[in-house]
Amino acid sequence: MTALSIEGVTHHGMGRTGDGTLVARTLPGEVVEPRPDGSVRILTPSIARVAPPCRHYRGCGGCAMQHASEEFVAGWKADIVRRALVARGIEGAILGVTTSSPRSRRRARLSGRRTKGGVTLGFHGRGSDRIVAIPDCRILTPALVGALPALEELVRIAASRTSEVALVVTESGEGPDVAIEGGHPLTRALREEVARWAADHAIARVVWDGEQVSMRAAPVQHFGRARVLPPPGAFLQATAHGEAALLARVREILGGARRIVDLFAGCGTFALPLAEGATVHAVEGEATMIDALLAGWRQAPGLGQVTGEARDLFRRPLLPEELSRFDAAVIDPPRAGAEAQVAALARSAVPVIAMVSCNPVTFARDAATLIAAGYRMTPVLVVDQFRWSAHVETVAGFAR
């Protein structure tokens, strides 16, 4: 077959030739020969090529870049952010890239299915609905990897041969917090079986298609001094390292701000630690998350006043006059960004904003809105919580 020369890597981690042909798991400067089975033979390897550390890498779709050195991946992720900014006419500086270590992902969405031979539990293969088992996963924490055999038992209880189930599993100090989607309809006998399973394997909480079935112990998360019991399946930063890096940079950006509004506050990732030196108003679309945040605040020692508001910031953003009582804002929207809320911030008098984002494209769009309104953007910190994947987190400050 004809050899191909790889000229670049897309933001999804695919090698790209000069004519736009995409070749998985290749690097710039490599010459490769496609094989009939879809794999490639590396004729001329890149100096950035390394041996993938995980034995599941060839089949699993959870990671895209284990064949590249850490230095290459960090530069690639910084370039993803830089290109997104340039596309919006922004020449933004990159402050640096901080990467979470292997075996640090404390939350994952796994897929499971019953088979003739038993159960398969893991991640989907790349571009496939085939599930790949991951008993030696190099991204999940040891506690989550250690829970995989017990979770396979749950799949055996929950799943049919004709459909798969999804398990959102979060590490907590009291054991795994498990939310299952797509399982059999709950019956009394099934509830009893799941409760016995949870007790046998020290599972903190089990939620079945939105309904709590068992809670042996409250799976609390720590946000600064506060202990918070999140609603089932609630958002949590993927790694403790990533959360700490984002929080440290947000604190630097806000400086000595005393009156802070936290937009898309979740369960208090930023609001509760920031309340150690300020009053904070937390706004989040899900009322259950606000309730969890406030319950954690009430029990935490030495925090400033925290208030909460359940509000759909996509449909009803805080308006400039509502924002006028704050001297700083934190905003951490989902992947869609926060176009309406950022437009309101741009018209406000809030002097400093810390923007956290999990999508460089919408981050750049929203940053351009603030810059056009007279804000100056600080250098962007890239936080890589999703090691070896195409996901990128960013945080930057905006000041009048």
ZIHU-V328897 format. One record per backbone hydrogen bond with DSSP energy under -0.5 kcal/mol. CO is the residue of the C=O (numbers start at 1). NH is the residue of the N-H. E is the energy in kcal/mol with one decimal. If there is no record, write none. Layout:
CO & NH & E
CO & NH & E
This chain:
2 & 34 & -0.6
4 & 6 & -0.5
4 & 32 & -2.8
5 & 7 & -0.5
5 & 18 & -0.5
6 & 29 & -3.0
8 & 16 & -2.7
10 & 13 & -1.8
13 & 25 & -0.6
14 & 10 & -2.9
15 & 23 & -2.9
16 & 7 & -2.7
16 & 8 & -1.5
17 & 20 & -1.6
21 & 17 & -2.4
23 & 15 & -2.1
23 & 26 & -0.6
27 & 30 & -1.8
30 & 6 & -3.1
31 & 43 & -2.4
31 & 44 & -2.2
32 & 4 & -3.4
33 & 41 & -2.8
35 & 38 & -1.9
39 & 35 & -3.1
40 & 42 & -0.5
41 & 33 & -2.6
41 & 43 & -0.8
44 & 31 & -1.4
46 & 49 & -1.5
48 & 69 & -1.9
54 & 57 & -1.4
56 & 59 & -0.8
56 & 60 & -2.8
59 & 126 & -0.5
65 & 68 & -1.5
67 & 50 & -2.1
69 & 73 & -2.4
70 & 74 & -2.5
71 & 75 & -2.1
72 & 76 & -2.7
73 & 77 & -2.6
74 & 78 & -2.2
75 & 79 & -2.1
76 & 80 & -1.9
77 & 81 & -1.7
78 & 82 & -2.6
79 & 83 & -3.1
80 & 84 & -1.8
81 & 85 & -2.1
82 & 86 & -2.6
83 & 87 & -2.1
84 & 88 & -0.5
85 & 88 & -1.4
85 & 90 & -2.5
86 & 89 & -2.1
89 & 91 & -0.5
90 & 92 & -1.1
93 & 95 & -0.6
93 & 380 & -2.9
96 & 382 & -2.7
98 & 384 & -3.1
101 & 104 & -0.6
104 & 106 & -0.6
105 & 141 & -2.0
106 & 171 & -3.0
108 & 110 & -0.6
108 & 169 & -2.7
110 & 167 & -2.8
111 & 122 & -2.5
112 & 165 & -2.5
113 & 120 & -2.6
115 & 118 & -0.6
118 & 115 & -2.4
120 & 113 & -2.2
121 & 134 & -0.8
122 & 111 & -3.0
123 & 132 & -3.4
124 & 61 & -1.7
125 & 128 & -1.9
130 & 125 & -2.8
131 & 133 & -0.5
132 & 123 & -1.4
134 & 137 & -1.7
138 & 103 & -2.2
139 & 104 & -0.8
139 & 105 & -3.1
141 & 145 & -2.5
142 & 146 & -2.7
143 & 147 & -0.9
144 & 148 & -0.5
145 & 148 & -1.3
147 & 151 & -2.3
148 & 152 & -2.2
149 & 153 & -1.4
150 & 154 & -1.6
151 & 155 & -2.2
152 & 156 & -2.0
153 & 157 & -1.6
154 & 158 & -2.6
155 & 159 & -3.0
158 & 184 & -1.5
160 & 114 & -1.0
163 & 160 & -0.6
165 & 112 & -2.6
166 & 181 & -2.7
167 & 110 & -3.1
167 & 169 & -0.7
168 & 179 & -2.3
169 & 108 & -2.1
170 & 177 & -2.7
172 & 175 & -1.6
176 & 178 & -0.6
176 & 204 & -1.5
176 & 205 & -1.2
177 & 170 & -2.3
178 & 207 & -2.4
179 & 168 & -3.0
180 & 209 & -3.2
181 & 166 & -2.3
187 & 191 & -2.6
188 & 192 & -2.2
189 & 193 & -2.1
190 & 194 & -2.6
191 & 195 & -2.6
192 & 196 & -2.1
193 & 197 & -2.3
194 & 198 & -2.7
195 & 199 & -2.1
196 & 200 & -2.6
197 & 201 & -1.6
198 & 203 & -2.5
199 & 202 & -0.9
203 & 216 & -0.6
204 & 216 & -1.4
204 & 217 & -1.5
205 & 178 & -2.7
206 & 213 & -2.8
206 & 214 & -1.7
207 & 180 & -3.0
207 & 209 & -0.6
208 & 211 & -1.9
210 & 212 & -0.5
211 & 208 & -3.5
214 & 206 & -2.8
218 & 220 & -2.0
220 & 173 & -0.7
221 & 223 & -0.6
221 & 228 & -3.3
222 & 224 & -0.5
223 & 226 & -1.9
226 & 223 & -2.3
226 & 228 & -0.5
228 & 221 & -3.1
228 & 230 & -0.9
231 & 234 & -2.1
238 & 106 & -2.6
239 & 243 & -2.1
240 & 244 & -2.4
241 & 245 & -2.4
242 & 246 & -2.5
243 & 247 & -2.6
244 & 248 & -2.5
245 & 249 & -1.9
246 & 250 & -2.5
247 & 251 & -2.5
248 & 252 & -1.9
249 & 253 & -2.4
250 & 254 & -2.5
251 & 255 & -1.6
254 & 257 & -1.6
258 & 279 & -2.7
259 & 327 & -2.1
259 & 328 & -1.1
260 & 281 & -2.4
261 & 263 & -0.6
261 & 330 & -2.7
262 & 265 & -0.5
262 & 283 & -2.9
263 & 332 & -1.8
265 & 268 & -1.9
265 & 269 & -0.6
268 & 272 & -1.4
268 & 273 & -0.6
270 & 274 & -2.4
271 & 275 & -1.3
273 & 276 & -1.6
274 & 277 & -1.8
275 & 304 & -3.5
279 & 260 & -2.6
280 & 282 & -0.6
280 & 307 & -2.4
281 & 262 & -2.7
282 & 309 & -2.2
283 & 264 & -1.4
283 & 265 & -2.5
284 & 311 & -1.7
285 & 287 & -0.7
286 & 289 & -0.7
286 & 290 & -1.6
287 & 291 & -2.5
288 & 292 & -1.9
289 & 293 & -2.6
290 & 294 & -2.7
291 & 295 & -2.2
292 & 296 & -2.1
293 & 297 & -2.2
294 & 298 & -2.3
295 & 299 & -1.0
296 & 300 & -0.6
297 & 300 & -1.1
300 & 303 & -0.6
305 & 280 & -2.4
307 & 282 & -3.2
309 & 284 & -2.1
309 & 311 & -0.7
311 & 313 & -1.1
312 & 316 & -3.6
319 & 322 & -0.8
319 & 323 & -2.0
320 & 324 & -0.9
322 & 325 & -0.6
323 & 326 & -1.9
328 & 261 & -1.9
329 & 354 & -2.8
330 & 263 & -3.4
331 & 356 & -3.0
334 & 337 & -2.5
338 & 342 & -3.2
339 & 343 & -1.9
340 & 344 & -1.6
341 & 345 & -2.3
342 & 346 & -2.6
343 & 347 & -1.0
345 & 348 & -1.4
351 & 400 & -2.1
352 & 329 & -1.8
353 & 355 & -0.6
353 & 398 & -2.4
354 & 331 & -2.4
354 & 356 & -0.5
355 & 396 & -2.0
356 & 333 & -0.6
357 & 394 & -2.8
359 & 363 & -2.4
360 & 364 & -2.3
361 & 365 & -2.0
362 & 366 & -2.5
363 & 367 & -2.8
364 & 368 & -2.3
365 & 369 & -1.3
366 & 370 & -1.7
367 & 371 & -2.7
368 & 372 & -2.3
369 & 373 & -1.0
370 & 375 & -2.3
371 & 374 & -1.6
376 & 399 & -2.2
380 & 95 & -2.6
380 & 96 & -0.9
380 & 382 & -0.5
381 & 383 & -0.5
381 & 395 & -1.7
382 & 98 & -2.5
382 & 384 & -0.6
383 & 385 & -1.0
383 & 393 & -1.4
384 & 100 & -2.7
385 & 387 & -1.0
386 & 389 & -2.1
388 & 64 & -3.6
388 & 65 & -2.2
393 & 383 & -2.4
394 & 357 & -2.5
395 & 381 & -2.6
396 & 355 & -2.8
397 & 378 & -2.7
398 & 353 & -2.4
399 & 376 & -2.9
